[in-house]
Amino acid sequence: QVQLVESGGGLVQPGGSLRLSCAASGFTFRSYTMSWYRQAPGKERDLVATVTTSGGTRNYASSVKGRFTISRDNAKNTVYLQMNSLKAEDTAVYFCYAAGWSVYWGQGTQVTVSS
């Protein structure tokens, strides 16, 4: 059974930091490109960051470049999103996404940036 389980979301003040984790199981994690997406209320789901299978290449949306860092640990079947200098506009549900032989989505974790 394939599972992508996100954690680490919550309420944080502007300028603060959060680290999201996504634990994968049920598929060959090291063979899948991993991404984080986010969806704010009333908006489309947007790509935030992507990391390739080995972790050697990372790409970011322009809105988060320089503030967010995606990484992965293939030994732990986990992908991370370190989010620094958070802004109110980063408020959204964050989803983990795996792409390879098939595609899989996590259930999402809420991130709220507010004072």
Backbone as ProteinMPNN parsed JSONL, in Angstrom:
{"seq_chain_A": "QVQLVESGGGLVQPGGSLRLSCAASGFTFRSYTMSWYRQAPGKERDLVATVTTSGGTRNYASSVKGRFTISRDNAKNTVYLQMNSLKAEDTAVYFCYAAGWSVYWGQGTQVTVSS", "coords_chain_A": {"N_chain_A": [[0.854, -1.195, 0.0], [0.673, 2.101, -0.989], [1.898, 4.986, 0.566], [2.091, 8.411, 1.367], [3.014, 10.48, 3.778], [2.6, 13.482, 5.178], [4.045, 15.823, 7.49], [4.634, 18.275, 10.086], [3.515, 20.738, 9.596], [1.785, 23.795, 10.611], [1.016, 26.634, 12.741], [2.671, 29.663, 12.32], [4.574, 32.631, 12.926], [4.971, 35.54, 10.805], [8.103, 35.65, 9.14], [9.118, 33.529, 10.478], [10.08, 30.003, 10.744], [9.562, 26.725, 9.37], [9.716, 23.168, 9.156], [8.84, 20.846, 6.892], [8.005, 17.405, 6.577], [7.894, 14.414, 4.625], [6.997, 11.238, 4.68], [7.554, 8.301, 2.953], [6.174, 5.231, 1.702], [5.729, 1.896, 0.427], [6.481, 2.012, -2.232], [9.26, 2.29, -4.554], [11.122, 4.474, -3.359], [13.596, 5.798, -3.918], [13.687, 5.866, -6.631], [12.014, 7.749, -7.562], [11.187, 11.036, -8.551], [10.721, 13.715, -6.367], [8.398, 16.064, -5.102], [7.14, 19.151, -3.75], [3.995, 20.618, -3.457], [1.634, 23.322, -3.194], [-1.497, 24.601, -2.034], [-3.525, 27.27, -1.81], [-6.467, 28.674, -0.222], [-9.169, 28.753, -2.466], [-7.533, 28.851, -4.664], [-5.425, 27.506, -7.326], [-3.556, 24.403, -7.242], [-0.16, 24.665, -6.791], [3.185, 24.172, -7.971], [5.912, 23.957, -5.77], [8.556, 23.084, -5.132], [11.076, 20.849, -6.392], [12.901, 17.805, -6.287], [15.395, 15.749, -7.658], [15.968, 12.174, -8.223], [18.433, 11.398, -7.021], [18.913, 13.551, -5.506], [20.503, 15.445, -6.572], [19.71, 17.55, -8.212], [17.767, 20.399, -7.82], [14.826, 22.275, -7.977], [12.987, 25.352, -7.866], [10.003, 27.247, -7.245], [9.698, 30.629, -8.271], [8.719, 32.276, -6.314], [9.513, 31.236, -3.893], [12.185, 30.821, -3.963], [15.392, 30.927, -2.541], [14.398, 31.094, -0.007], [13.151, 28.705, 0.685], [14.105, 25.26, 1.048], [14.453, 22.2, -0.513], [14.951, 18.778, 0.229], [16.15, 15.379, 0.382], [16.171, 12.125, 1.886], [17.191, 9.214, 1.01], [17.695, 6.88, 2.353], [15.976, 6.97, 4.44], [13.588, 7.166, 3.211], [12.309, 9.646, 2.898], [11.27, 12.964, 2.237], [12.006, 16.412, 2.512], [10.998, 19.774, 3.361], [12.395, 22.664, 4.007], [11.419, 25.651, 5.315], [11.991, 28.98, 5.412], [11.957, 32.414, 6.586], [9.195, 32.969, 6.425], [6.148, 34.064, 4.896], [2.955, 35.733, 4.91], [1.656, 35.092, 2.573], [2.524, 32.556, 2.071], [0.84, 30.866, 3.272], [-1.006, 27.939, 3.118], [-2.221, 24.682, 2.104], [0.105, 22.159, 2.095], [1.4, 19.778, -0.095], [2.835, 16.613, -0.639], [4.42, 15.016, -3.39], [4.971, 12.347, -5.57], [6.706, 11.247, -8.397], [7.178, 8.961, -10.942], [7.44, 5.751, -12.038], [4.78, 5.608, -11.523], [2.378, 7.968, -10.205], [1.981, 9.697, -7.117], [0.153, 11.169, -4.419], [0.329, 12.938, -1.337], [-1.662, 13.514, 1.659], [-1.676, 16.074, 2.535], [-0.625, 18.945, 4.481], [-1.368, 21.533, 6.708], [-0.186, 24.818, 6.532], [0.063, 27.784, 8.204], [0.664, 31.155, 8.146], [0.811, 33.725, 10.211], [0.348, 36.598, 12.278]], "CA_chain_A": [[0.0, 0.0, 0.0], [1.454, 3.316, -1.109], [1.556, 6.07, 1.473], [2.902, 9.612, 1.533], [2.463, 11.08, 4.989], [3.241, 14.76, 5.499], [3.981, 16.304, 8.862], [5.432, 19.466, 10.347], [2.783, 21.975, 9.387], [1.297, 24.462, 11.815], [0.898, 28.089, 12.745], [3.953, 30.325, 12.558], [4.527, 34.075, 12.697], [5.778, 35.996, 9.664], [9.53, 35.639, 9.408], [9.491, 32.29, 11.141], [10.504, 28.845, 9.962], [8.967, 25.41, 9.575], [10.288, 22.094, 8.349], [7.885, 19.803, 6.549], [8.53, 16.084, 6.235], [6.982, 13.516, 3.924], [7.487, 9.866, 4.789], [7.005, 7.489, 1.872], [6.234, 3.784, 1.831], [4.942, 1.155, -0.555], [7.044, 2.105, -3.574], [10.722, 2.439, -4.557], [11.276, 5.914, -3.163], [14.816, 6.332, -4.523], [13.501, 5.928, -8.084], [10.976, 8.739, -7.837], [11.347, 12.465, -8.334], [9.825, 14.149, -5.308], [8.061, 17.485, -5.164], [6.152, 19.753, -2.844], [3.031, 21.543, -4.033], [0.795, 23.969, -2.192], [-2.783, 25.106, -2.509], [-4.168, 28.237, -0.927], [-7.928, 28.666, -0.398], [-9.684, 29.373, -3.673], [-6.524, 28.922, -5.712], [-4.974, 26.231, -7.879], [-2.406, 23.78, -6.608], [1.042, 25.132, -7.471], [4.459, 23.523, -7.658], [6.798, 24.749, -4.909], [9.943, 22.66, -5.271], [11.281, 19.489, -6.882], [14.252, 17.251, -6.144], [15.541, 14.546, -8.458], [16.093, 10.925, -7.47], [19.655, 11.36, -6.211], [19.037, 14.802, -4.762], [21.503, 16.3, -7.195], [19.111, 18.718, -8.862], [16.614, 20.948, -7.102], [14.223, 23.43, -8.638], [12.067, 26.06, -6.983], [9.187, 28.338, -7.757], [10.373, 31.909, -8.045], [8.187, 32.896, -5.099], [10.127, 30.664, -2.685], [13.631, 30.66, -4.168], [16.191, 31.639, -1.56], [13.785, 30.965, 1.319], [12.816, 27.302, 0.921], [15.071, 24.261, 0.591], [13.959, 20.826, -0.575], [16.003, 17.769, 0.347], [15.627, 14.02, 0.548], [17.021, 11.112, 2.497], [16.722, 7.962, 0.408], [17.801, 5.812, 3.348], [14.809, 7.074, 5.32], [12.385, 7.303, 2.376], [11.682, 10.876, 3.357], [11.607, 14.227, 1.592], [11.814, 17.519, 3.448], [10.927, 21.147, 2.854], [12.745, 23.658, 5.014], [10.825, 26.926, 4.932], [12.475, 30.085, 6.226], [11.45, 33.747, 6.249], [7.833, 32.73, 5.954], [5.289, 35.22, 4.676], [1.524, 35.418, 4.964], [1.259, 34.488, 1.299], [2.918, 31.139, 2.055], [-0.239, 30.101, 3.894], [-1.591, 26.994, 2.169], [-2.024, 23.267, 2.388], [1.285, 21.682, 1.379], [1.261, 18.389, -0.499], [3.965, 15.856, -1.14], [4.083, 14.401, -4.674], [5.994, 11.446, -6.087], [6.539, 10.981, -9.828], [8.111, 7.983, -11.476], [6.658, 4.749, -12.776], [3.417, 6.075, -11.294], [2.383, 9.215, -9.435], [1.284, 9.577, -5.847], [-0.034, 12.39, -3.644], [0.038, 12.864, 0.08], [-2.967, 14.063, 2.062], [-1.496, 17.499, 2.781], [-0.469, 19.475, 5.82], [-1.7, 22.954, 6.705], [0.777, 25.81, 7.001], [-0.564, 29.09, 8.363], [1.616, 32.188, 8.548], [-0.012, 34.82, 10.701], [0.729, 37.16, 13.563]], "C_chain_A": [[0.888, 1.243, 0.0], [0.955, 4.365, -0.127], [2.587, 7.186, 1.367], [2.274, 10.372, 2.686], [3.253, 12.331, 5.33], [3.074, 15.082, 6.981], [4.799, 17.577, 8.963], [4.733, 20.781, 10.098], [2.324, 22.58, 10.707], [1.166, 25.949, 11.613], [2.244, 28.705, 13.112], [3.804, 31.807, 12.248], [5.327, 34.43, 11.442], [7.244, 36.124, 10.044], [10.034, 34.373, 10.061], [9.833, 31.175, 10.171], [9.684, 27.608, 10.324], [9.713, 24.41, 8.71], [9.22, 21.03, 8.141], [8.626, 18.511, 6.218], [7.458, 15.294, 5.503], [7.61, 12.13, 3.936], [6.776, 8.985, 3.771], [7.138, 6.004, 2.186], [5.401, 3.146, 0.728], [5.401, 1.272, -1.986], [8.546, 2.37, -3.44], [11.061, 3.922, -4.539], [12.462, 6.471, -3.943], [14.704, 6.475, -6.042], [12.512, 7.009, -8.511], [11.477, 10.159, -7.607], [10.298, 12.908, -7.33], [9.616, 15.66, -5.375], [7.154, 17.866, -4.0], [5.299, 20.708, -3.667], [2.316, 22.241, -2.88], [-0.471, 24.516, -2.84], [-3.384, 26.005, -1.456], [-5.673, 28.214, -1.188], [-8.351, 29.411, -1.657], [-8.708, 29.465, -4.821], [-6.151, 27.54, -6.204], [-3.795, 25.692, -7.068], [-1.165, 24.119, -7.442], [2.273, 24.362, -7.027], [5.341, 24.475, -6.846], [8.258, 24.388, -5.163], [9.995, 21.197, -5.7], [12.725, 19.074, -6.641], [14.318, 15.942, -6.92], [15.894, 13.342, -7.591], [17.305, 10.882, -6.543], [19.792, 12.576, -5.303], [19.967, 15.796, -5.41], [20.963, 17.554, -7.842], [17.857, 19.119, -8.111], [16.118, 22.167, -7.864], [13.148, 24.024, -7.749], [11.196, 27.03, -7.762], [9.868, 29.653, -7.405], [9.946, 32.55, -6.733], [8.847, 32.382, -3.823], [11.636, 30.536, -2.794], [14.406, 31.531, -3.185], [15.644, 31.554, -0.146], [13.501, 29.513, 1.685], [13.928, 26.404, 0.391], [14.428, 22.885, 0.621], [15.152, 19.883, -0.471], [15.348, 16.41, 0.53], [16.67, 13.14, 1.197], [16.51, 9.765, 1.993], [16.835, 6.78, 1.368], [16.598, 5.797, 4.281], [13.5, 7.194, 4.547], [11.594, 8.56, 2.746], [12.186, 12.064, 2.535], [11.21, 15.35, 2.544], [11.62, 18.831, 2.684], [11.206, 22.078, 4.026], [12.263, 25.008, 4.527], [11.255, 28.006, 5.91], [11.859, 31.401, 5.749], [10.024, 33.673, 5.709], [7.023, 34.012, 5.901], [3.825, 34.788, 4.731], [1.066, 34.711, 3.687], [1.739, 33.049, 1.128], [1.852, 30.254, 2.694], [-0.943, 29.241, 2.851], [-1.555, 25.602, 2.782], [-0.883, 22.792, 1.493], [1.173, 20.175, 1.158], [2.594, 17.834, -0.987], [3.526, 15.109, -2.396], [5.267, 13.572, -5.165], [5.705, 11.126, -7.542], [7.62, 10.012, -10.295], [7.35, 7.014, -12.351], [5.166, 5.039, -12.65], [3.51, 7.421, -10.568], [1.531, 9.033, -8.191], [1.23, 10.94, -5.167], [-0.179, 12.047, -2.174], [-1.28, 13.544, 0.38], [-2.893, 15.553, 2.381], [-1.332, 17.84, 4.249], [-0.644, 20.992, 5.754], [-0.548, 23.776, 7.262], [0.064, 27.161, 7.034], [0.463, 30.073, 8.895], [0.808, 33.42, 8.927], [0.516, 35.309, 12.039], [-0.474, 37.178, 14.512]], "O_chain_A": [[1.74, 1.414, 0.872], [-0.247, 4.602, -0.004], [3.791, 6.94, 1.287], [1.144, 10.85, 2.587], [4.419, 12.26, 5.72], [2.108, 14.675, 7.627], [5.558, 17.92, 8.057], [5.301, 21.841, 10.364], [2.452, 21.973, 11.77], [1.197, 26.459, 10.493], [2.872, 28.312, 14.095], [2.997, 32.19, 11.401], [6.248, 33.708, 11.062], [7.588, 36.632, 11.112], [11.241, 34.167, 10.184], [9.872, 31.366, 8.956], [9.185, 27.476, 11.442], [10.268, 24.759, 7.668], [8.758, 20.398, 9.091], [9.721, 18.526, 5.656], [6.263, 15.483, 5.734], [8.624, 11.886, 3.283], [5.547, 8.93, 3.734], [8.084, 5.574, 2.846], [4.495, 3.766, 0.171], [4.781, 0.694, -2.878], [9.04, 2.64, -2.346], [11.262, 4.539, -5.585], [12.338, 7.522, -4.572], [15.536, 7.134, -6.666], [12.218, 7.155, -9.697], [12.111, 10.448, -6.592], [9.131, 12.527, -7.427], [10.539, 16.421, -5.666], [6.507, 17.028, -3.371], [5.808, 21.497, -4.463], [2.387, 21.799, -1.733], [-0.501, 24.844, -4.026], [-3.712, 25.567, -0.353], [-6.109, 27.783, -2.255], [-7.946, 30.551, -1.885], [-9.006, 30.084, -5.843], [-6.504, 26.531, -5.594], [-3.138, 26.417, -6.322], [-1.135, 23.885, -8.651], [2.393, 23.955, -5.871], [5.495, 25.646, -7.194], [9.095, 25.264, -5.383], [9.088, 20.415, -5.413], [13.65, 19.877, -6.771], [13.402, 15.122, -6.846], [16.092, 13.47, -6.382], [17.217, 10.39, -5.418], [20.671, 12.627, -4.443], [20.201, 16.875, -4.867], [21.696, 18.529, -8.003], [17.0, 18.29, -7.806], [16.909, 22.985, -8.334], [12.486, 23.321, -6.986], [11.598, 27.562, -8.797], [10.528, 29.77, -6.373], [10.718, 33.28, -6.112], [8.752, 33.027, -2.778], [12.299, 30.18, -1.82], [14.113, 32.715, -3.018], [16.337, 31.9, 0.811], [13.597, 29.131, 2.851], [14.604, 26.737, -0.583], [13.919, 22.452, 1.655], [16.224, 20.155, -1.011], [14.15, 16.309, 0.796], [17.874, 13.367, 1.081], [15.513, 9.244, 2.494], [16.135, 5.782, 1.202], [16.241, 4.761, 4.842], [12.43, 7.309, 5.145], [10.371, 8.526, 2.885], [13.364, 12.15, 2.19], [10.224, 15.255, 3.274], [12.024, 18.969, 1.529], [10.372, 22.257, 4.914], [12.65, 25.461, 3.45], [10.923, 27.952, 7.094], [11.313, 31.483, 4.649], [9.704, 34.248, 4.668], [7.179, 34.913, 6.726], [3.514, 33.603, 4.61], [0.195, 33.841, 3.724], [1.395, 32.396, 0.143], [1.957, 29.028, 2.657], [-1.418, 29.744, 1.833], [-0.945, 25.374, 3.827], [-0.906, 22.999, 0.279], [0.892, 19.408, 2.079], [3.366, 18.517, -1.659], [2.397, 14.623, -2.47], [6.408, 14.033, -5.175], [4.578, 10.77, -7.886], [8.812, 10.222, -10.068], [6.686, 7.42, -13.304], [4.388, 4.75, -13.559], [4.604, 7.94, -10.349], [0.519, 8.333, -8.194], [2.137, 11.759, -5.316], [-0.734, 11.01, -1.81], [-1.938, 14.081, -0.512], [-3.922, 16.22, 2.486], [-1.821, 17.138, 5.134], [-0.126, 21.647, 4.85], [-0.005, 23.472, 8.324], [-0.468, 27.621, 6.024], [1.058, 29.862, 9.952], [0.203, 34.072, 8.076], [1.059, 34.537, 12.83], [-0.353, 37.62, 15.655]]}, "name": "protein", "num_of_chains": 1, "seq": "QVQLVESGGGLVQPGGSLRLSCAASGFTFRSYTMSWYRQAPGKERDLVATVTTSGGTRNYASSVKGRFTISRDNAKNTVYLQMNSLKAEDTAVYFCYAAGWSVYWGQGTQVTVSS"}
